[in-house]
Amino acid sequence: MELYVQDYSIRSLFPKIRASACLSVSLFPTNPTILRRHGRRIGAPGSVRMSTMGPPAAEVATLEQPGGKMVAELVGVFNELTERMNTKALSTSSSHILFKSLKLSIPILQTLPIAPDGRSPLSRTLSVALVLADLQMDAEVISAGILREVVEAGCISIYEVRSQIGTGTAHLLHESYRVKNIRSKVDVLDDDSAAALRKFCLTYYNVRAVILDLAFKIDTMKHLDYLPRYQQQLFSLEVLKIHAPLAHAVGTNSLSLELEDLSFRYLFPYSYLYVDTWLRSHETGSKPLIEIYKEHLLQSLKSDPLLADMVDDISVKGRYKSRYSTMKKLLKDGRRPEEVNDILGLRVILKPIGNMSDVGEKACYRTCEIIRSVWKEIPNRSKDYIAQPKANGYRSLHMAVDVIDNGRTRPPMEIQIRTKEMDMLAARGMASHSLYKGGLTDPEEAKRLKAIMMAAAELAAVRLKDLPSTNHMSMEIDRRDRVFRLLDKNGDGMISIEELMEVMEELGAQGEDAREMMQLLDSNSDGSLSSDEFDIFQKQVELMRNLEVRDGQYKAVLNEKLQVADGTGFIQSYREELGDSLRVS
């Protein structure tokens, strides 16, 4: 029997596995439940089970010991984080910090009780770490995110973090606790006290610690349903008044918008539902409307011969206006729905040939002409900040277009057109503007703090950067090869049984578990693991983690689509049965 996933065979993916072996790698210390798909046995998410074409009797070994499972978890989490991190930020020292943090925290997190929101501590910690990785935070910030729950549980102290991981990570943990407790500094959370707290955070706390705490806030906001309604509202009000503006101030705009929308949903659920329904009513089919317009515009721009002679590169970014911002436009500004002209937004960024500014300006105006040929421009909504820049130097073309499709009404779409240089200058100006909106009412003070923030980030980058090396082999390290190099401590190009035993003992498992893992992965039986043999193992772990993620995505979609009356009680009965079986396993 052979396992198939998405029309390809595990046997073809891992040809080096011995024909007599059946390998099972559990990503969590649970016994795998057996699922069936098209009549074939498939290990549940969290396990890899490989068998031969022969009868079950041919299966001779499974990787069932805790040590092997923890190594699989370590490898899977490390690779998932580093895949999302900026390559330039992933130095050797950064890899060591992340790896040590994971080795220290994973065995502890697996022993902690399930969180009140129903998630395992390991799952919650990984969720926060992935948010930080997506924000392109450095290894010290991510490692602090990994270790915070372990420290909060009293399993290790900040002093132990400092001695085992590093001073930078310990300092960020300490600072993040100060940011976390900022609300306790005031008795009443009104607008004035919220602004004062934001200014205090921006002035006295490490900006990376602020971002670290924001990652925990966004994770908590996504899992508030278990709390009583009044607690949901209290927490959401704090986030809306303090943390969402803080996220905007430190430049994590995506976090700010998401925090605002989540707070809006808990504070004003009916209003949120109305706005969300109105915005969704403009969608057609499964593909987001903004993606359709973005692709259409990009194709039109790239097919224009005049523009092609002016630019080397064209990029188009798209965004929806957030639910919270839409609500403010409709209620605070008193606009009618058809008067909100930036529900849909596109930004065209051009890279002129030779980076010549005069060519770039001509390219912007040519782009504007092309857009007019694609959609109808809305009169009196265009602004030329290239001919007449703003006082802070901001330059761009703004226009609004009517995107009525086959008689179906759509909200007007705002389009910004600028060169790459203009976009960079706009981002720098936006940083000071964000700080101003975040609570620093003096623009000069905002500029000064922005300079401090950038200097702090640059210092962290320099501290974690690799020193120049004369060894050309170390210049380019494949992401998948990083774990192998971290486990190969003596640098001989092989992972020995002693090195495997050492990492298992560091994870709190029996070193003897390494012999079982070595026997299963060592395909040429030479008593050690080569990079190719270990790479096979990493691919197995990655495959099963992807299945686990996909199962979570399917669960969320099906949960939304299958909200139907269950007169028979079958669905509820099955859910309880499945929950019981998962708890038992």
N, C-alpha and C positions, 0 to 999 in steps of 0.2 A: 504494500500500500504506500502511496506517495502523497505528500501534502501539497496542495495547490493553493496559491493566494493570488487573486486577480490574474488568472490565466497563465501563470508561469510556475514552474516546478521548483520546489526547494532543492531537489536533487541537482537541477541545472545551475542553481545559484551557488551552491556549495559543493562543487565536485570533489574536493579533497577529503571530505569526510569518509571515513572507512565504511565500507558497505555493511559491516556487521553491527555498527553502532546505532543506537537510538539515543539522541541527545535531547535532554530537557533542561532548559535554563529558565528558572523562575525569577522574574524581576522583583517579586515581592515574596516574603517568606510564607507562602500559602500553598496548599495543594491545588494543582490546576483542575478546574472543572472541564469536562470534555464537551465540546460543542460538535455539531454536525453541520456540514455544508455540502450539498450535492452528493450525499452518501459517503463522505470522507470524514475521518476523524481529524479534528483540529484542536490543538491545545488552546485553552482559554487565554485571553489577554494576560500577559505576564509570564508566558512560558513559551519555549521553543521545543517542539518535539519532532525529531526527524527519524524516519524509519526507512527501511529498505523495501524493495518490491516483494520480499519474501514474507513468510508467515510471521505472526507476532512472536513466535518462539525464538526468532533470530535476534530479537532485541536483547542486548546483554548488559547494558548499563544506562543509568540515568544520573544526571547531576542533581542530587537532592539535598546535599549538605548545605548548611547555612552559609559557609564561607563562599561557595561558588555563587550562591544567589546574591550575596552582598557585593561581590566583585562585579557581577552583571549589572547590578543597580548602580554601582560607582561608575562603571564605564558608560552606561547609557545616559546618566544624568550629565556627566562631564562632557560627553560629545554633543548632547543636545544644547547645552549652554554655549559651548565654544563655537558651534555652528552659527549661532545668532550674534555673536560678538564681532566687533570690528576687528578685521585681521591685523591692522596696525597696532591695536591695543593688546593683542594676544602675544605678549612676549614670553620668554621662558620663565621669568620670575612670576608673571601673571598666572601661567599654567600651574606652577608649583603652589601658589596661594590658593587657587580654586581647588586643586586636587587635595591639598591638606585639609581644607575646610570641609570638603565632602567626606573625606575619610573620618574626620572627627565627628561630624554631625549625623551621618546616615545611620550608624548603629544605635545612636541615642534616639533619633526621631522614630525609628521603627519600634521602640519600646514604649513610647509615650501613648497615652490614651487618645481615642478619637476625639477630635475637636467638637465643640457644640454645634457647629454647622454641618457636621456629618462627614467631614473630610479627615483623612489621616494627616498627621502633622507633616509627614514627608511630602505628601501631595500639596499641601498648602505652602510649604517652604519652597518647593520647586516652582510653584505658580508665581510667587514673588520674585524669585531669582530670574525667571524668564522675562518678566516685565522689565527688570533692570537690564538684562542683556539686550532686549529689544530697544531700550533707550540708549544703547551703546555706552553704558556705564563701565568703568574699569573693574579689574578683578577685586580690588579692595572693597568696593561698594557691594558687589555681588556676593562676596564671601561674608560680608557683614549681614546681608540679607539672609544667607543660608544659616548663619549661626545665631541669629537673634532669638528664634524660638527656643533653641537649646539653652541659651543663657537665661531666658525668661522662665524656663521650667526649673531652673536651679541646678541643672546637671553639670554645668561648668561655669566658671566665673570669667569676668572680663580680663582679670589678671592672667588666667590660663590661656585665653585667646591671644593676649599680647605675647606670651612666651612661646606658644606653639604655632601661631599664624603670623603675627606681626603687629607692630605698634599702630600702623595705619588703620588696619581693620578694627582693632580694639578701640581706637579713638572714634571712629565712625559709629561704632555700636553705642558708645557712651553718649555721643552727641545726638544720635537718633532717639534715645530715651528722653533726652531733654526736650526735643521737638515733640515727641509723642505726648508729653504731659503739659504742653503749652496751654491747653484749655484751662487747666486748674489755676492759672495765674489771674483769672478774672472771675467775678461772681455772676455777672450778667453778660450774656453774649449779644450785645447790640452792635450796630454798625461801627460806632466809634471804637469800642473795645476790640472788635475783630480787626479793624484797620491797624490798631496799635500792636496787636499780637503779630500780625503779618510783618509789620515793620521791624519788630523786635527779632523775629526769626531771621529776616533777611540781613539784619545788621550784625547779630551776635553769633549765629550758628553757621557751621560749615555747610555750604550749599549742597554738597554731596550727601550729607546727613539728612537734609531737608528732602531731597529726591528719594532717598532710601525710605524715609517715613511715608512719603507719598505713594510709593509702590505698595506698602502695607495697607494704606488707606483704600486704594483702588481695589485691592484684593478683598478687603473686608466688605466694601460696598457691593461687590458682586455676589456676596453670600450673606445677605442680611435677613433672608426670609424666615429664618428660625426664630428671630427675636419678636417680642410683642410689638405691636404697631407703634406705640408711643416711644419705645426705645429706637426703633428704626428712624422715626422722625427727629428725635434728639440728635442722633449720630449724623443724620443727613444734613441737618441744619448747621452743625459744626463744620462739616465738610464743605458745604456750600459757601459759608461765610469766611472760613479761614483757609482751607487746604486747596480748593479749586483755584482761587486767586493766586495762592502761593505757587501752584503748578504753572500757572501762566507766567508768573514773575520770573521763575527760574528757567523758562524756555521750554518746558515740557508741555507744549500746547495740546497735544493729543490727550495727555492725561487730564489736563484741565477741562477739556470739553467732555470727556467721559465722566469725570467726577460730577460736573454740572448736570449732565443728563440723568445719571443714577440718582443724584439727590432730588432732582425734579420729580422723578418717578415715584419716590417714596414720600415726598412732602405733599405733592399734589397729584395723586394717581389718576383722577378723572381728567384733569387738564392735560396731563401727559398723554393719556389715551386719545383724547381728541386731536392733539397736535400730531401724534404719531400716526393716527389713522389718516389724517389729511395728507401728510407727507407720503405715506405709503400708497395713497390713491393715485399718485402720479406714475407709479411703476407699471411696467408692462412685461410680462414674462418673468423668467428667472434671472435675467441679467440686469444688474443695476443700471438705471437710466444714465447716470453720470459716466459710467464706463462706455456706454454706446456713443454718447456725444464726444467723449475724449478720443476714442478710436477714430470716429468720423472726422474730427477736426485735424488730428495728427496726419491722417491719410491725405486730406486736402492740402495741408501745408507742405508735406513732403513731395507731392506731385506737382507743385508750382515751380516752373523752371527759373523764374526771376528770383524767387526766394532762395532756391538752391545755389545760385551764384553768389549769394551774400553770406550764407551761414554754413558752418561745419556740422552743426548738430541742432536738433529741435527736440524739446521735451514738453509734454503737456501733463500737468497734474490736475486732478479733480478732487472735489470735496463736496459733501452735503453740509448745509447749515445744521447745527445741532438743534435738538428739540428745545433745549432751554433758550438758546438765542432766538429761535423762531417765536417762542412764547413771549419773550421780552419785546420783540418787534411788534407783535400783534396787540399786546396789552399795554405796555408802557408807552410805546410811540403812537398807539391808536391807529395803526395802518390796517387796511383791508388786505386779505390774503393775496390778491393780485398785485398789491403794491410792494410786497416784499420781494425785491428783485435779486436777492443773492441766496435764495434757497439752494440753487445749483451754482457751483463756481468752478471755473477752469482758469488755470494759470499757464501761459505759454512762456517758456524760457528759451531764448535763442543764444547760440554761441557764434558770434560773427567771425568770418574768416580773418585770421591774423589778430583777433581780439581788438579790431579797430573800432573806436567808439562811434565815428561818423557812419560807418557801414552798419553798425548795430542799430543806430537810430533809424536808418532807412529800412532795415529789415523789420523793425517794429511796425512802422507805418504800412509796409507792404503786407504784413500779417493782418493788420486791421482791414485792409482792402479785401483780402481773401475771405476773412470772416463775414464781411458784408455780403459777399457773393454766396455764402453758404446759408446764413440765417438773416432774418430781417432785423436791422438795428433799431432799438427803441429810442426815439428822439429825446433829447435833453437829459440823457443818462450817461453820456460820455464825458470823460475827463482826461485832458492831456497834461500829465505831470512830467512829460519829457521836455516839452516847450516851456512849461512853467513849473519847475520843481517846487516841492514843499520847502518850508523853511529849514527842515532838518536834512535837506538834500535828497529826499525820496523822489525817485523818477520811475514812471511807469505809465502805460496807457490803460485806461479803464473804459469798458463799454458794456452795455446790457443788450441782450438779443432775445428775440421772440422765437421760441422753439416749438411752436404749435405743430403737431404731427397728425396729418390726416384729419384735421378738424378737431382733434382732441386737445383741450386746453392744458398747457403746461405752465409751471411757474417760470418767470423770466430767468435767464441765466446771466450771471456776471462773468466777464472774461477780463483778466489782467494780462498785459503783454509787456515783457521786459527782456533785457539781455541778462546774461549770467552775472556780469559785473553789477548791474542794477539790482539784481536779486540778492547778491551778497551784501550790498550796501543797505538794502531794505531790511535784511535780517539783523544787521548790526544795530540799525536804528530801532528795530522792533524790540531788541533786547532791553534797551533803555526804557522804551515805552512800556514794556511789560512790567518792569520793576516799578515804574511810576504807577501803573494800574494796580500793582500788587500791594501798594501801601506807602511807598516813598513819594511824598508829595512834592519834594524839591527835585526838579529835573537834574540839577548838578549832582545832587547826592546819589540819584539813580545811576548816573554815568560813572561816578566814582566806585560805587558798589559793583557795577558791571565789570569794571577793570579788575577789581579784587577777585571776583568770581572766576574770570578767565585766567588770572594768574594762578589761582589755586588749582584749577583743572590742569593747567600746563605743568605745574610742579608735580602733581600726581603722575602725569604721563611720563615725565622725565624720570621719576623715581622708579617706575615699573618698567622702563625701557631697557632692552638688552644692551649690554656693552658691545662695542665693535668686536668682531671675531675674525681671526685669520683662517678659520676653518670654513671653507666654502660649503661643506656639507650641512652646516647649521644655518645657512642663510634662508633656505626655504624648507620648511617642515610641513608636510601634509597634515591637515587637521586630524585625520584618522590615526596618524603615526604618533601623535602627541602622547596618548595614553601609554602606548608601547614604550616610549622613551622614558616616561615617568616611572614605569614599573621595572624597566631594565636599569637598575641603579648603578651597576658597575660598567655600563656602556659597552658591553661586549657584543651587542646585537642580538642577544637571546634572553628570554625570561627563564631563569632557572627555577627549579623546585624550591630552593631556599628563598628566592625573591618573591615567589608566589605565596609561600608560607608567611613571609614577613608582612605582606599587605593584608592577608587574611587576619593575622593576629592584631594588626592595627585597627581592623574593622571590628574587633571583638569576637571573632570566630576562632575555631580551633585550627591551628596551622596544618593539622593533618588533613583537613578538607582539601588542601591544595593537591594532594596526591590523586584524589578522584578527578579533579578538574584537569590535571595534567594528563591523566590517562585518556580522557575523552578528547582533548584538543590536540594532543601531540600525535599528529597523523603519521609521522615517520618514525615514531617510537625511539627518538634519540635522547629522551629525558629532559628536553627543554622546548620552549615555544619560540618559533621564528616569527618575524613580523607578518609573514603571509598567514601562518596558522592563527595568530592572534587576530588578524584582520577578518578572518572567517567568523570568528567568535563575535567580533564587533558588529558585523553585518547581521548576524542572527539577532543580537540584542536590539539593533536599530529596527529591524523588521517587526519585531513583536511590540516595540514601543509605538511604532506607527499604527499597528492594528489597535492598540489600546486607545490611542488618540482618536482614531477613526470611530471606534465604538462609542466614545464619549460624544463625538459630534453627531453621530446617528441618533444616539439617545436623546440629545437635546432637540433635534429636528422632529423626531417621532413623538416626543412628549408634547410638542407644540401642535403637531398636526393631528394627533389622535386623542384630542380632548373631546371625547364623545361620551354620551350617556352609556353607562355600563350596567344595564338592567340585570344581567346574569351574575354580576360580581366576579366574572372570570378574570378580568384584568387585575383587580385588586388582590384576588386570591393568588394569582401567579406572581405578582410583585412581592407579596409576603413570603411565598415559597422560595423565590429566588434570593431574597434578602437573607432568609434563614440559611440557605445553602452556602451563601458567600461568607456568612459569619462563622459557620461551622468549619469551612475550609480555611 
